[in-house]
Amino acid sequence: MDKKLQKIILKAILIILISGCANQLPPGGGDVDTTPPEIIEVYPVNGTTNYDDNYFELEFSEYVDKRSFKDALFISPYVEGKLEYEWTGTSVTVSFVDGLKKNVTYTITVGTDVVDRNNKNRMANSYSFSFSTGSKIDRRTIRGHVYSNQPEGVLIFAYKLDERDDTLLKRKPDYVSQTGKDGKFQLNGLGESKYRLFAIKDEYRDLIYDLDQDLIGMPHKDILLEGPDTSSAGVYFKLFKADTTAPRLLKSIMTDERHILTSVTEEIDKKLITSDNFYLIDSTTNQALAITHVFRKYGKNDEIVLVPAEKLDINNSVFLFADILRDTLGNEYLNDFISLTISDKPDTTSPNVIATDPSGRNTTIDFNNPKISFYLNDGFEKTNIQSSITFADTLGKGVPFKISYEDDATVNIYPLKDLISEKDYIIEVDLNAFVDVSGNKQDSIYKLKFKTISGLEFTGITGKLLNVDFTEKPVLVLENIENGKLKYRTNVSEEDFNFERIEAGKYLLWCYFDVDSNYQYSYGWPQPIIFSERFSVYSDTLKLKPRWVITDVIFNFK
C-alpha cells in the first residue's frame, strides 16, 4: 500500500472515531461564527527537498467551500497539467496527474478567496509553503504592499525576464501570490533571476490580464534576485484601469423641441463641453445647424444636454456630430456622430437653481479663497448675470466678487477678498435674468445662506522626509481615507515639511518622485511597459484632530 493511500485511510478512521459516525451540523443558536478559516497542517512540510511524490495535502481548521479553494489555489511555477482534488473532512489532497519536473522548487499559495462553509468567512491572509524535487530549495522572496480602497484578494503576477518583455501579460505568470486584508503580499520559493511584477485585480480568475476588465498596478522597476537566499522588500503598487477605449456617443433624444439629452459611453473632458465642439446636420436639407448651449446634466458624468440654436423640423433626418470626444485618460475619438430622435414638445420650463455648493445640508465654507457654485437645470444667456447677483453679510455690507461659467448652466462666484471668519453671508440670485433660448424665465429670487468657519477647525502636521534624493522632485501627499476629495500635496525640496489648514480626519501620508514634473502621480502603462513613479507610504494612519497640529512626523522613504 502506497504512502498516499495509507494517510487517507488513517485520516478517515480518525474522523469516524471523533465524530461517532455523526454528520457535522452547525450549532444551534449562539454567536455568529466570524472566525476565518486557517491552514493548520501541510504535507510535505515547508522546505522539503528531494520530494518524489506527486501530490500535496492541506488541512484546514474548519470545513471550507471547495469551489472557493480551487479558485484560491496558486502553484508556482505555473503547472500546465491537470490537477485532481480529493477531500476528506477538512483536509484536501491535490494530485499532479502529469507529475512534477525534476530539480524545481514549487511554491503552493492558498489565497484569501477561501471561505468557510458556515458563514463564508474569508481567510485573513494568504498561506504559502515550498518544496523541491531536487536537492536544494530556492528561498528567495519578494515582499510588498498593494495600496487600494479594496486591497484584499489582489493577485501578484511575477514573470522571469527571459523572453520579450512586452509578451509577458499575454501568458500566465511564473509565480503568483495574493494580498491579504491589509494589502500585503509575499512571493516565496523564487529562483535566481530578474523578475517583473504586476498587481492584478483578476476579475475572471484566469491568471491572464484583461485590459478591458482588470485593474492593474505597475512596478517602478524590475527586481533582480541573485545570490543565495536573497530577498526584496518594499515593492509597492497602486491600482488603476489602463483604459484604451475612446468615448463614443451612445444615445441622443430630444426631451422637448429645444433640448437634446445625449449619453456618452464614459465621462468626457469637461473642457470639451462647449457649443463649439458640437453641431447638427440636417441630412434632408443638407444644412449644418449650430448648438448654442451645452452643459453636463447635474449628477450625471456620462450625460450632457445640448440646446440647438433653432427649432428642428420633426419630419427631417438630423444627426448630432462631435468634433472631439476625449476621456479623462486622454483617449480620443474624432468626428463621432449619431442619429437624433426629434421632438416637437414645447419648451415651457424656466431656468431654475437645482443645486449649490455649499449645499443646504452643509452651509459652512472656508473664509479663505472660497468658491460658491450654482447649478441650473438649463442653459441661459450670459448678459447681465453678474448684475443680477448680490453678495453681502447679514448686516447688508456688500462683498465684491467675480463670476465664471463652468459650463452653460453653472455659475461660480469668487469673493475678491477673503471673507470674515464665523460670519453669516447671503447670496441672492434674481432668476429673472436667466433666460433660456425659448425666452422662458421666472420672476423669483433664489437665496443661499451660509456661514464661514472659525478657522480653529483646521489641523496640520509637520515633520521630516528622510532617505530621499531631493533632485528626484519628491511630492508629499496627504490623503483623507474616508473622503477622497480631501487631498493635499506639496513639493518638498528639503527635509522639513509642513501641511497647514487641513480638515480633521484620518489620513494616509505618502510620497512619490515626480519624474515627469506634472505634479500628479503617474501610474505607468502595461504594454509596452512604462514603469510607475516610485512611491512610499508612511507607516501609520494619521488621526488629525481639530485645533491640534501633529509635530515631528519622521517619514523614512523606503
Rosetta blueprint (number, residue, H / E / L):
1 M L
2 D L
3 K H
4 K H
5 L H
6 Q H
7 K H
8 I H
9 I H
10 L H
11 K H
12 A H
13 I H
14 L H
15 I H
16 I H
17 L H
18 I H
19 S H
20 G L
21 C L
22 A L
23 N L
24 Q L
25 L L
26 P L
27 P L
28 G L
29 G L
30 G L
31 D L
32 V L
33 D L
34 T L
35 T L
36 P L
37 P L
38 E L
39 I E
40 I E
41 E E
42 V E
43 Y E
44 P L
45 V L
46 N L
47 G L
48 T E
49 T L
50 N L
51 Y L
52 D L
53 D L
54 N L
55 Y E
56 F E
57 E E
58 L E
59 E E
60 F E
61 S L
62 E L
63 Y L
64 V E
65 D L
66 K H
67 R H
68 S H
69 F H
70 K H
71 D H
72 A H
73 L E
74 F E
75 I E
76 S E
77 P L
78 Y L
79 V L
80 E L
81 G L
82 K L
83 L E
84 E E
85 Y E
86 E E
87 W E
88 T E
89 G L
90 T L
91 S E
92 V E
93 T E
94 V E
95 S E
96 F E
97 V L
98 D L
99 G L
100 L L
101 K L
102 K L
103 N L
104 V L
105 T E
106 Y E
107 T E
108 I E
109 T E
110 V E
111 G L
112 T L
113 D L
114 V L
115 V E
116 D E
117 R L
118 N L
119 N L
120 K L
121 N L
122 R E
123 M L
124 A L
125 N L
126 S L
127 Y E
128 S E
129 F E
130 S E
131 F E
132 S E
133 T L
134 G L
135 S L
136 K L
137 I L
138 D L
139 R L
140 R E
141 T E
142 I E
143 R E
144 G E
145 H E
146 V E
147 Y E
148 S L
149 N L
150 Q L
151 P L
152 E L
153 G L
154 V L
155 L E
156 I E
157 F E
158 A E
159 Y E
160 K E
161 L L
162 D L
163 E L
164 R L
165 D H
166 D H
167 T H
168 L H
169 L H
170 K H
171 R L
172 K L
173 P L
174 D L
175 Y E
176 V E
177 S E
178 Q E
179 T L
180 G L
181 K L
182 D L
183 G L
184 K E
185 F E
186 Q E
187 L E
188 N E
189 G E
190 L E
191 G L
192 E L
193 S E
194 K E
195 Y E
196 R E
197 L E
198 F E
199 A E
200 I E
201 K E
202 D L
203 E L
204 Y L
205 R L
206 D L
207 L L
208 I L
209 Y L
210 D L
211 L L
212 D L
213 Q L
214 D L
215 L E
216 I E
217 G E
218 M L
219 P L
220 H L
221 K L
222 D L
223 I E
224 L E
225 L E
226 E L
227 G L
228 P L
229 D L
230 T L
231 S E
232 S E
233 A E
234 G E
235 V E
236 Y E
237 F E
238 K E
239 L E
240 F E
241 K L
242 A L
243 D L
244 T L
245 T L
246 A L
247 P L
248 R L
249 L E
250 L E
251 K E
252 S E
253 I E
254 M E
255 T E
256 D E
257 E L
258 R L
259 H E
260 I E
261 L E
262 T E
263 S E
264 V E
265 T L
266 E L
267 E L
268 I E
269 D L
270 K H
271 K H
272 L H
273 I L
274 T L
275 S H
276 D H
277 N H
278 F E
279 Y E
280 L E
281 I E
282 D E
283 S L
284 T L
285 T L
286 N L
287 Q E
288 A E
289 L E
290 A E
291 I E
292 T E
293 H E
294 V E
295 F E
296 R E
297 K L
298 Y L
299 G L
300 K L
301 N L
302 D L
303 E E
304 I E
305 V E
306 L E
307 V E
308 P E
309 A L
310 E L
311 K L
312 L L
313 D L
314 I L
315 N L
316 N L
317 S L
318 V E
319 F E
320 L E
321 F E
322 A E
323 D E
324 I E
325 L E
326 R E
327 D E
328 T L
329 L L
330 G L
331 N L
332 E E
333 Y E
334 L E
335 N E
336 D E
337 F E
338 I E
339 S E
340 L L
341 T E
342 I L
343 S L
344 D L
345 K L
346 P L
347 D L
348 T L
349 T L
350 S L
351 P L
352 N L
353 V E
354 I E
355 A E
356 T E
357 D E
358 P L
359 S L
360 G L
361 R L
362 N L
363 T L
364 T E
365 I E
366 D L
367 F L
368 N L
369 N L
370 P L
371 K L
372 I E
373 S E
374 F E
375 Y E
376 L E
377 N L
378 D L
379 G L
380 F L
381 E L
382 K L
383 T L
384 N L
385 I L
386 Q H
387 S H
388 S H
389 I E
390 T E
391 F E
392 A E
393 D E
394 T L
395 L L
396 G L
397 K L
398 G E
399 V L
400 P L
401 F E
402 K E
403 I E
404 S E
405 Y E
406 E E
407 D E
408 D L
409 A L
410 T E
411 V E
412 N E
413 I E
414 Y E
415 P E
416 L L
417 K L
418 D L
419 L L
420 I L
421 S L
422 E L
423 K L
424 D E
425 Y E
426 I E
427 I E
428 E E
429 V E
430 D E
431 L H
432 N H
433 A H
434 F L
435 V L
436 D L
437 V L
438 S L
439 G L
440 N L
441 K L
442 Q L
443 D L
444 S L
445 I E
446 Y E
447 K E
448 L E
449 K E
450 F E
451 K E
452 T E
453 I L
454 S L
455 G L
456 L L
457 E L
458 F L
459 T E
460 G E
461 I E
462 T E
463 G E
464 K E
465 L E
466 L E
467 N L
468 V L
469 D L
470 F H
471 T H
472 E H
473 K L
474 P E
475 V E
476 L E
477 V E
478 L E
479 E E
480 N E
481 I L
482 E L
483 N L
484 G L
485 K L
486 L L
487 K E
488 Y E
489 R E
490 T E
491 N E
492 V L
493 S L
494 E L
495 E L
496 D E
497 F E
498 N E
499 F E
500 E E
501 R E
502 I E
503 E L
504 A L
505 G E
506 K E
507 Y E
508 L E
509 L E
510 W E
511 C E
512 Y E
513 F E
514 D L
515 V L
516 D L
517 S L
518 N L
519 Y L
520 Q L
521 Y L
522 S L
523 Y L
524 G L
525 W E
526 P L
527 Q L
528 P L
529 I L
530 I E
531 F L
532 S L
533 E L
534 R L
535 F E
536 S E
537 V E
538 Y L
539 S L
540 D L
541 T L
542 L E
543 K E
544 L E
545 K L
546 P L
547 R L
548 W L
549 V E
550 I E
551 T E
552 D E
553 V E
554 I E
555 F E
556 N E
557 F L
558 K L
